[in-house]
Amino acid sequence: MESGKNKKMIELLDLEHSWPDNFLFKFIYLADPITESKLKGLFSNKPEISIKSSKKKNYNSMTVIHVASSSTEVMEIYANAAKIDGVISL
């Protein structure tokens, strides 16, 4: 069952996008190859991924351009990213 917040977000996404469409995801996480691999594993169809390290190289930011098939898919990716320890979705 979708929460009211998720339902509203899905409605807003559907107003802004015609699916399938490119969607930009952005994450911040501790610089760890396992976490990075888990994040990359959330996406199929070889998305465009760029990674930048923080000044002290303790954290990474990952930007992903992914062709999403629906607003529901976008929300599922965010929900799965939230299950990965140390990941902040922007």
Buried (B, 14 or more C-beta within 10 A) or exposed (E): EEEEEBEEBBEEBEEEBEBEBEBEBEBBBBBBEEBBEBBEEBBEEEBEBEBEEEEEEEBBBBBBBBBBBBBBBBBEBBEBBEEBEEBEBE
